[in-house]
Amino acid sequence: MDTQPLHLKPPIGFSDFRELRQAEPKRLYVDKSRLISEVLRDDAKVLLFPRPRRFGKTLNLSMLRYFLEKNEQDFSELFSDLEVWRDSLARDHFQQYPTVFVTFKDIKERSFEQTFEGMREVIRQIYHEHRHILNSPLLTDEQKARYQLLLHSGGSEIIVRRALLDLTEYLSIVHNQQVVLLIDEYDTPIQQGFLKGFYDEAVDFFRNFYAAALKDNVYLFRGILSGICELLAKACFPASTIWSFALSWTRSMPPALGSLRKKPCGLQGQRINPGFEKRLNTGTMATSLAVKSYIIPGRFCGISKPAVSNPIGSQPALMSCCMNC
């Protein structure tokens, strides 16, 4: 996919990798595909990306999905000009795995009862997306009946807790392949529980929900979670003797989860208009971006080396300057 960014606009509002890469008119894109290679080479089966808001977590999970998900449509054009495509090991995994993508961004309820109903709806949507496996003769009548129950927003709390585990099992049986599980905003419902007074119930439910899907799951190839708060992960996965072998806090991957501090717009490696490049690195535009980098709370992950910043907040300033180049 040939991109010659002269006056390309920043990708404001994009969280779907395919939509961004195929957007017309074309948008600026910073190659973060090295993350795929690092995930595949990591010894941990379950990875957590804890980063502040607007660090591109959802877009990165979407990128992983398009690369790893087994699909009749060939998505190689999305990656053919990216770093990951030069990695032969990573390419061996291209579109090889049944993949489950789930986001809990909208589970922001006032009580645990409403949260549980919201979870039933999210599970229903996921099961609906993969309902084709109901046609497989490889699933038993009992498995299909359980699938139908969750497909129609049914099931007790115990059954819903096992919903992701069961789905990975069904997909693995039908496709004869381990499953990739991508969970975005894993901590949103728990944060809401803290704010609305049902934290203990939320933690109890999600601790069991995540443990069922991620711990000792033989049907799982990789489990990848993104969220804001590291502390909530420790609340959900408290037993270090159990989780130390599985959970990695991914501080070895900071450049893929934000922009390098020395280049807050994240345009490294791009061929851009010389006048625009000069304004980017010097003068009022650079000053404006530097000021924004320090006054917006949580912009930099200072614990990372090299430090990385939130690229989203810089984009409006970048776009306004780009228009005048």
C-alpha positions in Angstrom: 0.0 0.0 0.0 1.9 3.0 -1.3 1.7 6.1 0.8 3.6 9.3 -0.1 2.4 11.7 2.7 2.7 15.2 1.5 -0.5 16.7 2.8 -2.1 13.7 4.4 -4.3 14.4 7.4 -3.8 12.7 10.8 -6.1 9.7 11.5 -8.3 11.5 14.0 -11.2 9.3 15.1 -9.9 6.0 13.6 -9.8 2.9 15.8 -10.3 0.2 13.2 -7.0 -0.8 11.5 -8.5 -1.8 8.2 -10.6 1.4 8.0 -7.5 3.5 8.6 -5.3 1.7 6.1 -7.9 1.9 3.4 -9.3 5.3 4.1 -9.9 7.7 1.2 -8.4 10.2 1.2 -5.4 8.5 2.7 -4.3 9.3 6.3 -1.0 9.4 8.0 0.0 6.1 9.6 2.9 5.3 11.8 4.1 1.7 11.5 3.5 0.0 14.8 3.4 -3.5 13.3 6.5 -4.5 15.2 4.1 -5.1 18.1 2.8 -8.2 16.2 6.3 -9.7 16.0 7.0 -9.0 19.7 3.7 -10.6 20.8 4.4 -13.7 18.8 7.9 -14.0 20.2 7.0 -13.3 23.8 7.2 -16.2 26.1 4.0 -15.2 27.9 0.7 -16.7 26.7 -1.3 -13.8 28.2 -0.3 -10.2 27.7 -1.6 -7.0 29.3 -1.2 -3.5 27.8 -1.8 -1.0 30.6 -1.7 2.5 29.2 -3.5 5.8 29.7 -6.4 6.7 27.4 -5.8 7.6 23.8 -2.5 5.7 23.5 -3.7 3.7 20.5 -4.6 0.5 22.4 -7.8 -0.3 20.5 -6.1 0.4 17.2 -3.3 -2.0 18.1 -5.7 -4.7 19.1 -7.5 -4.2 15.8 -4.2 -4.5 14.0 -3.5 -7.8 15.8 -6.9 -9.0 14.9 -6.6 -8.4 11.1 -3.1 -10.0 11.1 -3.9 -13.1 13.1 -7.6 -13.8 12.5 -8.5 -16.7 10.2 -10.5 -15.2 7.4 -11.5 -16.0 3.9 -10.6 -12.5 2.8 -6.9 -11.9 2.2 -5.8 -8.8 4.2 -2.1 -9.0 3.2 -2.4 -5.6 1.5 -2.9 -4.0 4.9 0.5 -5.1 6.0 2.6 -5.6 2.8 4.5 -2.3 3.3 4.9 -2.6 7.0 7.8 -3.9 9.1 6.0 -7.0 10.2 5.8 -8.3 6.6 9.6 -8.6 6.5 9.4 -10.9 9.5 9.2 -14.5 8.2 8.3 -15.9 11.6 5.4 -13.5 12.0 4.2 -14.2 8.5 3.9 -17.9 9.3 1.1 -16.9 11.7 -0.7 -14.6 9.3 -4.5 -15.2 9.3 -4.1 -18.6 11.0 -6.2 -18.4 14.1 -9.9 -18.2 15.0 -10.0 -14.9 16.9 -12.4 -13.4 19.4 -12.4 -9.7 19.9 -14.4 -8.2 22.7 -14.6 -4.7 24.2 -16.1 -3.7 27.5 -16.0 0.1 26.8 -19.7 0.4 27.0 -20.2 -1.5 30.3 -20.7 1.6 32.5 -23.7 0.8 34.6 -25.0 2.0 38.0 -25.3 -1.4 39.7 -23.9 -4.9 39.5 -27.3 -6.2 38.3 -27.2 -3.8 35.3 -23.5 -4.7 34.7 -24.4 -8.4 34.5 -27.2 -7.7 32.0 -24.7 -5.6 30.0 -22.3 -8.5 30.0 -25.0 -10.8 28.8 -25.5 -8.5 25.8 -21.8 -8.3 25.0 -21.6 -12.1 25.1 -24.7 -12.4 22.9 -23.0 -10.1 20.3 -19.8 -12.2 20.4 -21.7 -15.5 20.1 -23.7 -14.0 17.2 -20.6 -13.1 15.4 -19.3 -16.7 15.5 -22.7 -18.4 15.1 -21.5 -20.2 12.0 -19.9 -22.9 14.2 -23.4 -24.1 15.2 -23.6 -25.7 11.7 -20.5 -27.9 12.6 -21.1 -31.6 13.3 -18.1 -31.5 15.6 -20.1 -29.8 18.4 -22.3 -31.9 20.6 -26.0 -31.2 21.1 -25.2 -30.1 24.7 -22.6 -27.7 23.4 -25.0 -26.3 20.8 -27.7 -25.9 23.4 -25.4 -24.0 25.7 -24.3 -21.8 22.8 -28.0 -21.1 21.9 -28.6 -20.1 25.5 -25.9 -17.4 25.5 -26.8 -16.4 22.0 -30.2 -15.4 23.3 -28.8 -13.4 26.3 -29.6 -16.2 28.7 -27.6 -18.1 31.3 -26.9 -17.8 35.0 -23.9 -15.9 36.4 -21.9 -19.1 36.5 -22.6 -19.9 32.8 -21.8 -16.3 31.8 -18.5 -16.5 33.7 -17.5 -19.4 31.5 -18.7 -17.8 28.2 -15.3 -16.9 26.8 -13.7 -20.2 27.9 -16.5 -22.1 26.2 -16.4 -20.1 23.0 -12.6 -20.7 22.7 -13.3 -24.4 23.2 -16.0 -24.5 20.5 -13.9 -22.5 18.0 -10.8 -24.6 18.6 -12.8 -27.8 18.1 -14.4 -26.6 14.8 -11.3 -25.0 13.3 -8.8 -27.5 14.8 -6.6 -24.6 15.9 -5.9 -22.7 19.0 -7.7 -19.4 19.5 -6.6 -15.7 19.9 -8.6 -13.8 22.5 -8.4 -10.0 22.4 -10.0 -8.0 25.2 -10.2 -4.2 25.0 -10.9 -2.1 28.1 -10.9 -5.0 30.4 -11.1 -2.7 33.4 -13.9 -0.4 32.5 -16.7 -2.3 34.3 -14.5 -2.6 37.4 -13.8 1.1 37.5 -17.5 1.7 37.2 -18.0 -0.6 40.2 -15.6 1.5 42.2 -17.3 4.7 41.3 -20.9 3.4 41.9 -20.3 1.3 45.0 -20.3 -2.3 43.8 -16.6 -2.8 43.4 -16.4 -6.0 45.4 -19.1 -7.7 43.4 -17.5 -6.5 40.1 -14.0 -7.8 41.1 -15.5 -11.1 42.2 -17.3 -11.6 38.9 -14.5 -10.5 36.6 -11.8 -12.3 38.6 -13.6 -15.6 37.8 -14.5 -14.5 34.3 -10.9 -13.7 33.3 -9.4 -16.6 35.1 -11.8 -19.1 33.3 -10.8 -17.7 29.9 -7.1 -17.1 30.4 -5.7 -19.4 33.1 -4.7 -22.9 32.0 -6.9 -22.6 28.8 -5.5 -25.3 26.5 -7.6 -23.8 23.6 -5.8 -20.5 23.8 -2.9 -19.4 21.6 -2.7 -15.9 22.9 -4.8 -13.8 25.2 -4.2 -10.0 25.0 -5.9 -7.5 27.2 -5.7 -3.7 27.1 -6.9 -1.2 29.7 -5.9 1.8 31.7 -5.2 0.6 35.2 -2.5 -1.9 36.2 -3.8 -2.0 39.8 -7.1 -3.4 38.7 -5.3 -6.2 36.8 -3.6 -7.1 40.1 -7.0 -7.1 41.8 -8.4 -9.5 39.1 -5.3 -11.6 39.0 -4.0 -11.5 42.6 -2.1 -14.7 43.0 1.4 -14.0 41.6 2.3 -17.7 42.0 -0.4 -18.5 39.5 -0.1 -15.6 37.1 3.6 -14.8 37.1 4.1 -17.4 34.4 1.3 -16.0 32.2 1.1 -12.2 32.6 3.7 -9.8 31.2 3.3 -6.1 31.9 4.8 -5.4 28.4 7.2 -2.6 29.4 9.5 -4.0 26.7 7.1 -2.8 24.0 6.6 1.0 24.7 7.2 2.4 21.2 4.3 0.4 19.8 1.9 1.8 22.4 2.2 5.5 21.8 4.7 7.9 20.2 8.3 8.3 21.0 8.8 11.4 23.2 11.4 12.9 20.9 8.9 12.8 18.0 5.5 13.4 19.6 3.6 13.3 16.4 4.9 9.8 15.6 6.0 10.6 12.1 9.3 8.8 12.2 10.1 7.0 9.0 7.7 9.0 6.9 8.7 11.0 3.8 7.0 14.4 4.3 7.0 17.9 2.9 10.3 19.5 3.8 8.6 22.7 4.9 6.2 20.8 7.1 9.1 18.7 8.6 11.0 21.9 9.5 7.9 23.3 11.2 7.4 20.0 13.0 10.8 19.9 14.5 11.4 23.7 15.1 9.6 26.9 15.8 6.1 27.5 17.0 4.6 24.1 16.1 7.3 22.2 18.0 6.9 24.5 20.9 3.1 24.0 20.9 3.4 20.2 20.8 6.0 20.2 23.5 3.8 22.4 25.7 0.8 20.2 25.1 2.9 17.1 25.9 3.5 18.4 29.4 0.2 20.1 30.3 -2.1 17.2 29.4 -2.2 14.8 32.4 -1.0 11.3 31.7 0.4 12.2 28.3 3.8 10.5 28.9 4.5 7.1 30.3 7.6 8.2 32.2 8.3 4.7 33.5 9.0 3.5 30.0 12.4 3.8 28.4 12.3 5.4 25.9 9.4 7.5 27.2 6.3 7.4 25.0 3.5 9.9 24.6 -0.1 10.0 23.7 -0.2 10.8 19.9 -3.9 11.6 19.8 -3.8 14.9 21.6 -1.2 16.2 19.2 -3.2 15.5 16.1 -5.4 18.6 16.0 -2.4 20.9 16.3 -0.6 18.7 13.7 -3.6 19.0 11.3 -3.9 22.8 11.6 -0.2 23.2 10.8 -0.3 20.7 8.0 -3.1 22.7 6.3 -0.8 25.7 6.1 2.3 24.0 4.7 
